[in-house]
């Protein structure tokens, strides 16, 4: 290895380490709403500090560092402005990612990641190791943290809902059941795009009680039935079924149990659409592999899977994988049919 090669590798390693610091800086800038404060005009760090109750010289250093990664920009006169990237941090911006940033980099999540070495040693979730209980127990006891989590999940769901609705043709389907559909963001998006379609939103009773929160449910509510229950016990009958970001929460054994419940309700030949990340072969950068680490840290038994692993659990539950459809996101649609 030449000295130039060594220098290149060293820089890449350092860049990777610094990216984590940039993520924390991005979280801080988002928390104080700097992108919102810069929505209408450029401002100095002093003006930003006065509006956010922060320290002006430190604000300048923070935004200068972020400008080097394309978030915000500093003008020749020292004032700061938004860039297309920082526009995504605005609370009122189109396709806002604000709640995603606040959720993913929240201290509760960051602290759990510090226990990843313990997870590698024991196989137990990092979150559980750090907090002494699983994430659902913790969020139930800490409503403030739960609100951050819910806002982040709602924001992510909106992004994925559009990706799935735009990637799949739902023509020819009469009624679709969104199993584990939460507050109805995905189903509402699909129904809005396909006026002929009717829907069934199915999730736990306490979950579907909050249907419509975080999105406009009114235009489609007359075409949708809301049903509470457990997907380990039974699901409603429909012409097709969707499982978005559900299977990755569970172990193979539990995933097959869920899929068998759907199989019991479905008729031969009916479609099941699983929307999840697919871990890719090879050593190229892959969001699915990183998301799999997130599941390892945060959940008990949750994981992202390869296409072959999905085919295996679908087959075990009585479904045949027909095709994989990419979307404009880091997740794909696995279309299968009930045998």
BELFEN-V654269 format. One record per residue. N is the residue number from 1. RES is the residue in one letter. D_LAST is the distance of its C-alpha to the last C-alpha in Angstrom with 1 decimal. Layout:
<<N/RES/D_LAST> <N/RES/D_LAST>>
This chain:
<<1/X/55.5> <2/X/58.1> <3/X/59.5> <4/X/57.9> <5/X/54.5> <6/X/55.2> <7/X/56.3> <8/X/53.1> <9/X/50.9> <10/X/53.0> <11/X/52.9> <12/X/49.1> <13/X/48.9> <14/X/51.4> <15/X/49.6> <16/X/46.4> <17/X/48.4> <18/X/50.1> <19/X/46.8> <20/X/46.2> <21/X/49.6> <22/X/49.0> <23/X/45.9> <24/X/48.2> <25/X/50.7> <26/X/48.1> <27/X/47.1> <28/X/50.8> <29/X/51.5> <30/X/48.6> <31/X/49.7> <32/X/53.1> <33/X/51.8> <34/X/53.8> <35/X/51.5> <36/X/52.0> <37/X/55.8> <38/X/55.8> <39/X/53.9> <40/X/57.0> <41/X/59.5> <42/X/60.4> <43/X/62.0> <44/X/64.0> <45/X/62.9> <46/X/65.6> <47/X/64.3> <48/X/60.8> <49/X/62.2> <50/X/64.2> <51/X/61.1> <52/X/58.8> <53/X/61.4> <54/X/61.1> <55/X/63.5> <56/X/64.3> <57/X/65.1> <58/X/61.9> <59/X/59.8> <60/X/61.4> <61/X/60.4> <62/X/56.8> <63/X/56.3> <64/X/58.1> <65/X/55.7> <66/X/52.6> <67/X/54.2> <68/X/54.0> <69/X/50.2> <70/X/50.1> <71/X/50.0> <72/X/53.1> <73/X/56.1> <74/X/59.8> <75/X/62.3> <76/X/65.7> <77/X/67.4> <78/X/65.3> <79/X/63.1> <80/X/59.4> <81/X/56.8> <82/X/53.1> <83/X/51.0> <84/X/47.6> <85/X/46.1> <86/X/48.1> <87/X/47.4> <88/X/43.9> <89/X/45.6> <90/X/47.1> <91/X/45.9> <92/X/46.2> <93/X/45.0> <94/X/42.2> <95/X/39.1> <96/X/41.1> <97/X/40.0> <98/X/42.8> <99/X/40.6> <100/X/38.4> <101/X/41.6> <102/X/43.0> <103/X/39.9> <104/X/39.1> <105/X/42.8> <106/X/43.7> <107/X/45.9> <108/X/43.4> <109/X/40.8> <110/X/43.4> <111/X/44.8> <112/X/41.5> <113/X/41.2> <114/X/44.6> <115/X/42.9> <116/X/40.5> <117/X/42.7> <118/X/42.2> <119/X/38.4> <120/X/38.6> <121/X/40.7> <122/X/38.7> <123/X/35.2> <124/X/35.9> <125/X/35.4> <126/X/38.5> <127/X/38.6> <128/X/38.7> <129/X/41.4> <130/X/43.6> <131/X/43.3> <132/X/42.6> <133/X/39.6> <134/X/36.2> <135/X/36.0> <136/X/34.8> <137/X/37.6> <138/X/40.1> <139/X/39.1> <140/X/39.3> <141/X/42.8> <142/X/43.9> <143/X/43.2> <144/X/45.0> <145/X/42.7> <146/X/39.8> <147/X/41.0> <148/X/41.1> <149/X/37.5> <150/X/36.3> <151/X/38.1> <152/X/36.8> <153/X/33.1> <154/X/33.7> <155/X/35.2> <156/X/32.5> <157/X/29.8> <158/X/31.8> <159/X/31.8> <160/X/28.1> <161/X/27.3> <162/X/29.2> <163/X/27.7> <164/X/24.1> <165/X/25.1> <166/X/27.0> <167/X/24.4> <168/X/21.4> <169/X/21.6> <170/X/20.4> <171/X/21.7> <172/X/19.6> <173/X/18.1> <174/X/19.8> <175/X/19.3> <176/X/18.2> <177/X/18.2> <178/X/19.9> <179/X/19.1> <180/X/22.2> <181/X/23.8> <182/X/27.4> <183/X/30.1> <184/X/28.0> <185/X/29.2> <186/X/26.0> <187/X/24.9> <188/X/28.5> <189/X/28.6> <190/X/25.5> <191/X/26.8> <192/X/30.2> <193/X/29.0> <194/X/26.9> <195/X/29.0> <196/X/26.6> <197/X/24.0> <198/X/23.9> <199/X/22.8> <200/X/22.3> <201/X/23.8> <202/X/22.7> <203/X/24.6> <204/X/27.1> <205/X/29.8> <206/X/32.6> <207/X/30.7> <208/X/29.8> <209/X/33.4> <210/X/34.5> <211/X/32.3> <212/X/34.2> <213/X/36.3> <214/X/36.9> <215/X/35.7> <216/X/36.3> <217/X/33.9> <218/X/36.2> <219/X/35.1> <220/X/31.4> <221/X/31.8> <222/X/32.0> <223/X/28.5> <224/X/26.9> <225/X/26.4> <226/X/27.1> <227/X/25.5> <228/X/26.5> <229/X/24.6> <230/X/23.0> <231/X/19.5> <232/X/19.8> <233/X/20.0> <234/X/18.2> <235/X/17.5> <236/X/18.1> <237/X/15.8> <238/X/15.7> <239/X/14.3> <240/X/13.4> <241/X/14.2> <242/X/16.6> <243/X/17.7> <244/X/21.0> <245/X/23.0> <246/X/21.4> <247/X/19.5> <248/X/22.6> <249/X/24.6> <250/X/23.0> <251/X/22.8> <252/X/19.8> <253/X/19.7> <254/X/20.0> <255/X/17.6> <256/X/14.8> <257/X/16.2> <258/X/16.0> <259/X/12.4> <260/X/11.5> <261/X/13.7> <262/X/11.9> <263/X/8.5> <264/X/10.8> <265/X/12.2> <266/X/9.5> <267/X/8.3> <268/X/5.2> <269/X/6.1> <270/X/8.4> <271/X/10.0> <272/X/11.1> <273/X/14.4> <274/X/16.0> <275/X/19.7> <276/X/21.6> <277/X/24.0> <278/X/22.9> <279/X/25.5> <280/X/26.8> <281/X/28.1> <282/X/31.8> <283/X/34.8> <284/X/35.0> <285/X/35.3> <286/X/32.0> <287/X/31.5> <288/X/28.4> <289/X/30.5> <290/X/33.1> <291/X/30.7> <292/X/29.4> <293/X/33.0> <294/X/33.2> <295/X/30.2> <296/X/32.0> <297/X/35.2> <298/X/34.0> <299/X/31.1> <300/X/30.2> <301/X/27.2> <302/X/26.2> <303/X/25.6> <304/X/24.5> <305/X/22.1> <306/X/21.8> <307/X/18.9> <308/X/18.2> <309/X/18.4> <310/X/15.9> <311/X/13.4> <312/X/14.1> <313/X/13.7> <314/X/10.5> <315/X/9.1> <316/X/11.0> <317/X/9.4> <318/X/5.7> <319/X/5.6> <320/X/6.8> <321/X/10.4> <322/X/11.5> <323/X/15.2> <324/X/17.9> <325/X/20.4> <326/X/23.8> <327/X/25.8> <328/X/29.5> <329/X/29.3> <330/X/28.6> <331/X/25.0> <332/X/22.0> <333/X/18.8> <334/X/15.6> <335/X/13.1> <336/X/9.4> <337/X/6.3> <338/X/3.8> <339/X/0.0>>
